Structure formats: structure tokens, C-alpha cells
Amino acid sequence: MEAEPVSDTLTEIRRWCGKLSALPPATSEEEAIDRITVLEELNSVGAAAQARETLTFDMLRRNREAEDGVSSKKQGRGVGAEIGLARKVSRSRGSALLKFSRTLLMDLPRTYAAMKVGDISEEKARIVAKETAWLPREKRREADERMADRLAEVGVRRLGNEVRALAQRLDQKAAVEHLDRCVEERTVSVRPAPGNMAYLTALLPMPQAVAAFANLTKSAQSLIGTGASGGRTQGQLMADLLVERLTGQETAEAVPTEVHVVMNASSLFEPGDEPAWFPGVGPIPAAAARSFVAENAAEVFLRRLFTRPTDGQLVRMDSKRREFAGLLRRMVVIRDDVCRSPWCEAPIKHIDHADAYAAGGSTDWENSSGLCAACNYAKELEGWRHESTPDRLIVKTPTGHRYEAGTKQVSDPDPGIVSGEVLSESSAPPTPSTGPPTPSTGPPGRSKGPPGGSANQNDSATEPPEPTREPNSDRPPIGQRPLGRVRKTVPWRVEKQTSSVTVGDKIITVDMWVHIDEPPTVEPLTPIEECFRRQMRGL
């Protein structure tokens, strides 16, 4: 029987998908259970088909590259990244799927056969592949044959234990060598958890892990027994002791290392509700972020970041250097958060030129991408292409497929800041009052006097004339107005602080007004204001 053309096959698969998605709900309990069973079998059959097509793609690519004269060592590079993009997962996940498919079809034929007809789930097949991965090929096939009758009968956990025990019996020498290799893979990792928490995971040799846990348990129980627990449970005490011992700080809350928290001014200085963001980790509620900044026993530093008023994206920063370094690198890391490749989300390791520096690409904001090491290396392979702007990354693969990933804005446009208006130029500073100061329309850096004072005469002499406009002229929308000078003012209570950044033909300025000597008519400073005032006095 001749194979159907690929286009017809894809059309048929899509027709099945459409028909399945439009299927009406079952009309009885029995039918609902029957459908769940059949759909689970369909999941397994689909996973087996995906594994087959994954291995087929790998073989076709390697055969073509061999015909093109590519050395065997370099054949198949980038295949895992393409599979990850096709399945909408990370590059590392795509590589793992490729490895699983190769093992399943070439070394575990009985497991593949059971999965292909829906007798076992993909999860079970992965367990068999994982627990036999360190065996020589002939021993792996023997384990597959001997476990065939047990695959559909036992649960996932029991299956893993039985396969592991069988593998260790089949080759004890390889089992010992496998354990030695596992010791070399010890590591520590962190990943987000619900409720603004995180999992700090240590992969350690069993004796060391048990000893560390026992020590934390004993210390926590000692604090409880002496009445020094402060109302904390044993688990809470163990977590606090772990942080204190790892960081060397007095209490778990006093974080002494550098931790970046990105939040807009309205959420930091006022009771705004826009969440803050830990770059590379995730969001945190505005109130919790204010507490982190104000109540942290360690020293806190504030850094101003400039965003576009319209959408909250960070503005550009340029450099004439070959490498992305310093503040420009930090800005890219904050902007991209995690690896920018579609669905990757691995930690950023490289700040990459989308257009290579050697080919004339510039080291600037527009041409930058935060990537993990693997995605950066894959980009350099033949047939790959990245097209980057601050707002979006487009990835093109050797097969001609195109994948896009938008850049998440750092924050929503801040409602507590005047933004987006092209203002006329004047040297008059804002007039103080018992309430928050009003935004200034003066150009950045012109007024040096205190709030309420008159402008310096020399500054006024160099002031450009105020632009004139016909009273009845039509004013275009903000997005269509000529580029000029934009000022954003953060209401405050201390002395004036001014910073500006140039974006093309536009100057974006932030003025902060802070009353160092608090007037008696002003309300008491909040913890955030006290924190900021301490830093201003240290400038």
C-alpha cells in the first residue's frame, strides 16, 4: 500500500482534531467513562506516533547532512531545538523527547508496541526508559522483554521499582558505575511555587541528604523544646535555619545578597496594586513587595528604570562595545526575564546579538536577546535565523518554519505618573503644598532651586522660547505627535532629584521631589518613604 501524500495525511489528522473538539458531551455515566478510557488510549497512540515521527525527522536530517558532507560528529545539531519548537516546549525538553523517542523505538520494542496500541501510558514508557537508560543496549532489550507482561498490570511507582531492581540484577557492575556517575551530577536548583514561594532543591548523595535533614530536624526540635521557636512550627523553623545557615545572615528575612525586584512607582511609593516582578522567577503582590523593600533588615538600594509610557516596555540603551555588559546587560535580563526563545524559559546565560556582531550587528537595545546557552548555540547553526526587536523575537528554522515570542512588558503603564504628553518647555518648578506636588513642565535639569523657589536667572536666559500654536488648530492624537520632550514626575516629599535618558529624538525625564526636613503639616512618612529618605540622605 502506497503512503498517502503528507499534505493529505495532515489534512486528515486536522479533520480528526476538529471532529473530536466538536464532540458533544456524553449522555450517561457509562458512556462518559467509556469515552475517558478510549481518549486515554488515544493519548498513548498519539504519543507513540509522535515518538515515531520524531525519530524519523532525526534520521532524515542526519541522512541529508551526510549526503552534504557534514561530519558524523556534527550531524543532527539543532534537531532537539526544532522538535521543542514544534511541540511548543523548551529546547532542553525537545532534546529529551528526541532521546526518549530514540530509546523507545530502537531499544524498547515491547514497551513501544504496548504504547502504540494504547495499553500503557506515555508516563509508563518514560519510566522504563529512565530506569534502563544506563544499561548496555543488549541488557536494556532484555529488561524490556522480561517486563513486557507487567507493563499494563502495575502502577507507575511500582513499575519503576520493579524495572530498577531488574536492571540492577542484570548488570551489577554497570549499576555501581551508574551510582558513581549520579554522585557527579549533584546540584542545587530553584523553581517557582504557588503563593510567592519557591522550591530550593538540592540533589545530593543519599547519606549527605539524610544527614543535612536530620541536623535541621534536631536543631528545630531543640528550639521548640527551649521555648525559642517564636510560635513557628518545626517545618517553618527548619526552613528558616536552612536560609540562615546558607546565607550567614542573622534572620531568614534579612536577605543580604543582591535580589532584583521590578515594580512601578505607584506600587512602591503609593498603595498601587500592580504586581512587582522578580526577574527570572515571577510576580509578587505589590503589598508584599512594599513590605520586602521597607521591612527588610538588610540594606536596600533603589534604581530607576525608564519605560515607555504607552505600554510599560523598557526603553533602549546603546553601547559601542562588542559585548553586552554593565547596565545594558542588566536591562536586557530584566526585560526578557528568561530565555527569549519561544517556550524555552531557561535561565538567561548569554546576551546575544540577533544580527551577529561580526556581520555588522550593533551592540544595542534593538539588537539584543537574552538567551540560554543552548538556544544561543543553536542559533549559530546553518539554516537558523533570529529577528529581534525589543517587543518580539522571531525564530526561523532550517525547515522554513517560523515561530514568534512577544516580550512581556515590565509593568502596565503606571496610572500614578503623568506620561505620554509632549509638553511645552518652561523653567518654572512645581509649587509645593501640603499634598503631593504637581508635575513640573520645566525641562530636565534646568531648575536648581528648592520647590517653590524661583528659577535661576542664568538658566532662564538660556531657556528656548515656548512653542506657539494656533488656538483653534487640530491637535493630533498623542501617538501621532512630533517627538519632543516628555516628563514623568513622581510625587514625593523630599528634595528634587532629576534623571533623564534619550530615546531617539525624545528625552524621558523622572523628577522626584523629597522633603528631607519633614514639615509638621505633612503626614508621617510611610515605611517605604522612610527607606527612600535614608538612601537620599546617603547620596
C-alpha positions in Angstrom: 0.0 0.0 0.0 1.4 3.3 -1.0 1.9 6.0 1.6 -0.5 9.0 1.3 0.9 12.4 0.5 2.0 14.3 3.6 -0.5 17.1 2.9 -3.4 14.6 2.8 -2.3 13.0 6.0 -2.1 16.3 7.8 -5.5 17.3 6.5 -7.0 14.1 7.8 -5.3 14.5 11.2 -6.6 18.0 11.5 -10.1 16.8 10.5 -10.0 14.3 13.3 -8.9 17.0 15.7 -11.8 19.2 14.6 -14.3 16.4 14.9 -13.0 15.4 18.4 -13.2 19.0 19.7 -16.8 19.4 18.4 -17.9 16.1 20.0 -20.9 16.7 22.3 -20.8 15.6 25.9 -21.8 12.0 26.9 -25.4 11.4 27.8 -24.8 8.8 30.5 -22.3 7.9 33.2 -21.3 4.7 31.4 -20.7 6.5 28.2 -18.6 9.1 29.9 -16.3 6.5 31.5 -16.0 4.7 28.2 -15.0 7.9 26.4 -12.4 8.7 29.1 -10.9 5.2 28.6 -10.8 5.5 24.8 -9.4 9.0 24.9 -6.6 7.9 27.3 -5.8 5.1 24.8 -5.8 7.8 22.1 -3.3 9.8 24.1 -1.0 6.9 24.2 -1.4 6.1 20.5 -0.7 9.8 19.7 2.4 9.9 21.9 3.7 6.7 20.1 3.1 8.3 16.7 4.9 11.5 17.8 7.8 9.4 19.0 8.0 7.6 15.7 7.9 10.9 13.7 10.5 12.5 16.0 12.9 9.6 15.2 12.1 9.8 11.5 12.8 13.6 11.4 16.2 12.9 13.2 17.1 10.2 10.7 16.1 12.2 7.6 18.1 15.2 8.8 21.2 13.1 9.5 20.9 11.4 6.1 20.7 14.7 4.3 23.6 16.2 6.2 25.7 13.0 5.5 25.0 13.5 1.8 26.1 17.1 2.1 29.4 16.1 3.5 28.7 17.1 7.2 30.9 15.1 9.6 29.1 12.5 11.7 30.1 14.4 14.8 28.2 17.5 13.6 25.2 15.7 12.2 21.8 16.3 13.9 22.8 19.5 15.7 19.8 21.7 16.4 17.3 18.8 15.9 16.3 18.9 19.6 15.7 22.6 19.4 13.4 22.2 16.3 11.4 19.5 18.0 11.0 21.7 21.0 9.6 24.5 18.9 7.3 22.1 17.0 5.9 20.8 20.3 5.8 24.2 21.9 8.3 23.3 24.7 11.8 24.3 25.6 14.9 23.3 23.7 16.1 21.0 26.5 12.7 19.4 26.6 12.8 18.9 22.9 16.2 17.2 23.2 14.9 15.0 26.0 11.9 14.0 23.8 14.3 13.1 21.0 16.4 10.9 23.3 13.3 9.2 24.6 12.0 8.5 21.1 15.3 7.0 20.0 15.4 4.8 23.1 11.8 3.8 22.8 11.9 2.7 19.2 15.4 1.3 19.0 15.9 -0.4 22.4 12.4 -1.0 23.9 10.3 -2.6 21.2 7.9 -4.3 23.6 7.3 -1.1 25.5 6.7 0.8 22.2 4.3 -1.9 21.0 2.2 -1.6 24.2 2.1 2.1 24.0 1.2 2.1 20.3 -2.0 0.2 20.9 -2.9 2.2 24.0 -2.2 -0.5 26.6 0.2 1.7 28.6 0.6 5.5 29.0 3.5 7.6 27.9 4.4 8.1 31.5 5.0 4.4 32.0 7.1 4.2 28.8 9.2 7.0 30.2 9.7 5.2 33.5 11.0 2.1 31.7 13.3 4.2 29.5 14.6 6.2 32.5 15.3 3.2 34.7 17.2 1.3 32.0 19.0 4.2 30.4 22.4 3.3 31.9 22.3 -0.3 30.8 24.1 -1.5 27.7 21.8 -1.9 24.7 21.5 -5.7 24.9 20.7 -5.7 28.6 18.1 -2.9 28.0 16.4 -5.0 25.4 16.4 -8.0 27.8 14.8 -5.9 30.6 12.2 -4.7 28.1 11.4 -8.3 27.1 11.2 -9.5 30.7 8.9 -6.6 31.9 6.5 -6.8 28.9 3.8 -8.8 30.8 4.0 -6.4 33.8 3.7 -3.1 31.9 -0.1 -2.9 31.9 -0.7 -4.5 35.3 1.1 -2.3 37.8 1.1 1.3 38.6 3.7 3.9 37.7 5.6 3.8 41.0 5.6 0.0 41.3 6.7 -0.3 37.7 9.7 2.0 38.3 10.8 0.0 41.4 10.5 -3.3 39.5 12.4 -2.1 36.5 15.1 -0.6 38.6 15.6 -3.8 40.6 15.7 -5.9 37.4 18.2 -3.6 35.8 20.5 -3.8 38.8 20.3 -7.6 38.8 21.1 -7.8 35.1 24.3 -5.8 35.3 25.6 -5.1 38.8 28.9 -3.6 37.6 27.0 -1.1 35.4 24.7 -0.3 38.4 27.7 0.6 40.6 29.2 2.8 37.8 25.8 4.4 37.4 25.6 5.3 41.0 29.1 6.9 40.8 28.0 9.0 37.9 24.9 10.1 39.8 27.1 11.5 42.6 28.9 13.6 40.0 25.6 15.1 39.0 24.8 16.6 42.4 23.5 20.1 42.1 21.2 22.8 43.6 18.3 24.4 41.7 15.4 26.7 42.4 12.0 26.9 40.7 8.8 29.0 41.5 6.0 27.6 43.6 2.5 29.0 44.3 2.0 31.8 46.8 5.2 33.7 46.0 7.2 30.8 47.3 10.0 28.8 45.6 11.4 25.3 45.8 15.1 25.2 46.6 16.2 21.7 45.6 19.5 20.0 46.4 20.3 16.8 44.6 22.8 15.1 46.9 24.2 11.7 47.7 21.8 9.9 50.0 23.9 9.9 53.2 24.6 13.6 52.9 21.0 14.5 52.2 19.8 12.4 55.2 22.5 13.9 57.5 21.5 17.5 56.5 17.8 16.8 57.0 18.5 15.2 60.4 20.6 18.1 61.5 17.9 20.7 60.6 15.3 18.5 62.4 17.3 18.2 65.6 18.0 22.0 65.7 14.4 22.8 65.1 13.2 20.4 67.8 15.8 21.9 70.2 14.4 25.5 69.6 10.9 24.2 70.3 12.0 22.4 73.4 13.7 25.5 74.9 10.8 27.8 74.0 12.7 29.8 71.5 10.6 28.9 68.5 8.7 32.1 68.4 5.4 30.3 67.6 6.9 28.7 64.5 6.3 25.1 63.6 9.1 22.6 63.2 8.9 22.8 59.4 9.0 26.6 59.5 12.0 26.5 61.8 13.8 24.1 59.5 13.2 26.4 56.6 14.4 29.4 58.5 17.5 27.6 59.8 18.4 26.5 56.3 18.3 30.0 54.9 20.3 31.4 57.9 23.0 28.8 57.6 23.3 29.0 53.9 23.5 32.8 53.7 25.2 33.6 57.1 22.6 36.2 58.0 21.1 36.7 61.4 17.5 36.0 60.4 15.9 34.4 57.4 14.1 37.7 56.4 17.3 39.8 56.2 18.4 39.0 52.6 21.9 40.3 52.2 22.6 39.2 48.6 21.5 41.2 45.5 17.9 40.5 44.6 16.2 42.5 41.8 12.6 43.5 42.3 11.0 45.4 39.5 7.9 47.5 40.3 6.4 50.8 39.2 6.4 54.0 41.2 2.7 53.9 42.1 3.0 50.5 43.6 6.2 51.3 45.5 5.6 54.8 46.8 1.8 54.7 46.9 -0.8 51.9 47.6 -0.9 50.8 43.9 -1.9 47.2 43.0 0.4 46.5 40.0 2.4 43.4 41.0 6.2 43.6 41.3 8.4 41.1 39.5 11.5 39.1 40.4 13.4 38.7 37.1 13.7 35.1 36.2 11.3 33.9 38.9 7.9 35.5 38.7 5.4 38.0 40.2 4.8 39.1 43.7 1.9 41.2 45.0 2.5 44.9 45.3 1.8 45.0 49.1 4.2 42.1 49.6 6.9 43.8 47.6 6.5 47.1 49.6 7.0 45.1 52.7 10.1 43.4 51.3 11.6 46.8 50.5 10.6 48.6 53.7 10.9 45.9 56.3 14.0 44.0 55.1 16.7 44.1 57.7 19.4 44.1 55.1 20.4 47.2 53.1 18.1 48.1 50.2 19.0 50.1 47.1 16.6 51.7 44.6 17.4 52.0 40.9 15.1 53.9 38.5 14.3 52.1 35.2 12.6 54.0 32.3 9.7 52.6 30.5 7.6 53.7 27.5 4.5 55.5 28.9 2.2 53.7 26.4 2.9 50.1 27.2 5.4 49.7 30.0 8.3 48.3 27.9 11.8 49.3 28.9 13.4 51.9 26.7 16.6 51.3 24.8 20.2 51.7 25.9 23.0 51.6 23.5 26.7 50.6 23.7 29.7 50.8 21.3 31.3 47.7 22.9 31.3 44.3 21.3 29.8 42.6 24.4 26.7 43.4 26.3 27.9 44.4 29.8 27.1 46.6 32.7 23.7 48.3 32.9 22.8 47.4 29.3 23.2 43.7 30.1 21.1 44.1 33.3 18.4 45.9 31.4 18.1 43.1 28.9 18.0 40.5 31.6 15.2 42.4 33.4 13.3 42.9 30.1 13.5 39.3 28.8 13.2 37.6 32.3 14.1 34.1 31.0 15.4 32.7 27.7 13.7 34.6 25.0 13.3 31.6 22.6 9.7 30.5 22.2 8.7 28.1 25.0 12.2 27.8 26.4 12.1 29.7 29.7 15.5 28.5 30.8 17.7 31.0 32.9 19.4 33.6 30.7 23.1 32.9 30.3 24.1 34.9 27.2 23.1 38.3 26.0 23.2 37.7 22.2 23.4 39.9 19.1 20.3 38.9 17.0 22.3 40.2 14.0 25.9 38.9 14.6 28.5 41.5 15.6 30.8 40.0 13.0 28.2 40.7 10.3 27.8 44.3 11.4 25.2 43.9 14.1 25.3 46.6 16.7 25.6 46.2 20.5 22.4 48.0 21.3 18.9 47.6 22.8 17.2 46.8 19.5 19.6 44.0 18.6 19.8 42.3 21.9 18.2 39.0 23.1 18.6 37.2 26.5 19.1 33.5 25.7 20.2 30.4 27.4 23.5 28.9 26.3 21.9 26.1 24.3 19.5 28.4 22.3 22.3 30.8 21.6 24.5 28.0 20.2 21.5 26.6 18.2 21.0 30.0 16.6 24.5 29.8 15.1 23.8 26.6 13.2 23.2 26.6 9.5 19.6 27.5 8.5 18.7 29.2 11.7 17.8 32.9 11.9 16.7 35.2 14.7 15.0 38.5 14.0 14.8 40.7 17.1 13.2 43.9 18.3 12.6 44.9 22.0 9.0 43.8 21.6 9.3 40.5 19.8 11.7 37.7 18.7 11.1 35.7 15.5 12.9 32.4 15.1 13.3 30.7 11.7 14.4 27.1 11.5 16.1 25.1 8.7 12.8 23.6 7.6 11.4 27.1 6.9 9.1 27.1 9.9 8.6 30.4 11.8 8.0 30.9 15.5 7.3 34.1 17.4 7.5 35.1 21.0 6.4 38.5 22.3 8.3 40.4 25.1 6.3 40.7 28.3 6.1 44.3 29.4 7.9 45.1 32.6 4.7 46.5 34.1 1.5 48.1 33.0 1.6 51.8 32.3 1.8 53.4 35.7 -1.5 55.2 36.4 0.2 57.3 39.1 2.6 59.1 36.7 1.9 61.8 34.1 3.1 60.2 30.9 2.8 60.3 27.1 2.2 64.0 26.7 4.6 66.3 24.6 4.9 69.2 26.9 5.9 72.8 26.3 9.2 73.9 27.8 9.3 76.2 30.9 11.7 76.7 33.7 9.1 77.0 36.5 9.4 74.3 39.1 6.2 72.9 40.8 4.8 74.8 43.7 4.9 72.8 47.0 1.8 72.2 49.1 0.8 70.0 52.0 -0.3 67.4 49.5 1.7 65.7 46.7 3.4 68.2 44.4 2.0 68.7 40.9 4.0 67.6 37.8 6.5 70.1 36.6 6.6 71.2 33.0 10.1 72.5 33.1 12.9 70.9 31.0 15.1 68.4 32.8 17.9 69.7 34.9 17.1 73.4 34.4 15.7 74.4 37.8 18.3 74.0 40.7 16.4 75.8 43.4 14.2 74.2 46.1 10.5 73.5 45.4 8.6 76.8 45.4 11.7 79.0 44.7 12.2 81.0 41.5 14.2 79.7 38.6 17.9 80.6 38.3 18.2 83.7 36.2 21.0 82.3 34.1 19.0 79.2 33.4 16.1 81.4 32.3 18.3 83.3 30.0 19.2 80.2 28.1 15.7 78.9 28.0 14.4 78.3 24.5 11.1 80.2 23.6 7.9 78.4 24.4 6.5 76.9 21.2 3.3 78.6 19.9 0.3 77.0 18.5 -2.9 78.3 16.8 -5.7 78.4 19.4 -8.1 76.5 17.1 -5.6 74.2 15.4 -6.4 70.5 15.4 -4.2 68.6 17.8 -3.3 65.1 16.6 -3.5 62.1 18.9 -0.6 61.5 21.2 0.8 58.7 19.2 1.0 60.9 16.1 2.5 64.0 17.6 6.1 65.0 16.8 8.8 63.6 19.1 9.8 66.1 21.7 10.4 66.3 25.4 8.4 64.0 27.8 8.5 64.5 31.5 7.3 62.0 34.1 7.0 63.3 37.7 6.8 61.0 40.8 5.1 62.9 43.6 7.3 62.9 46.7 8.1 64.8 49.9 11.9 65.5 49.9 14.2 67.5 47.7 14.2 67.4 43.9 16.1 64.6 42.2 16.3 64.5 38.3 17.4 61.9 35.8 16.9 61.6 32.1 17.5 59.2 29.2 17.5 59.9 25.5 15.4 57.6 23.3 15.9 58.6 19.6 14.7 62.2 19.5 12.9 62.0 22.7 14.1 62.8 26.2 12.3 61.0 29.1 12.9 62.6 32.5 11.9 61.5 36.0 11.7 64.2 38.7 11.4 63.1 42.4 10.5 65.7 45.0 11.5 64.8 48.5 11.3 67.0 51.7 14.3 65.9 53.7 13.2 68.0 56.7 9.7 66.8 57.1 7.3 69.7 57.6 4.9 69.4 60.5 1.9 69.8 58.2 2.8 66.7 56.2 1.5 63.3 57.2 4.1 60.9 58.8 6.3 59.1 56.3 5.4 55.5 55.4 8.0 52.7 55.8 8.7 53.0 52.0 9.2 56.7 52.3 11.5 56.3 55.3 13.5 53.8 53.4 13.8 56.1 50.4 14.7 59.1 52.5 17.5 57.2 54.2 19.0 56.5 50.8 18.6 60.1 49.6 20.5 61.3 52.6 23.3 58.9 51.8 23.8 60.3 48.3 
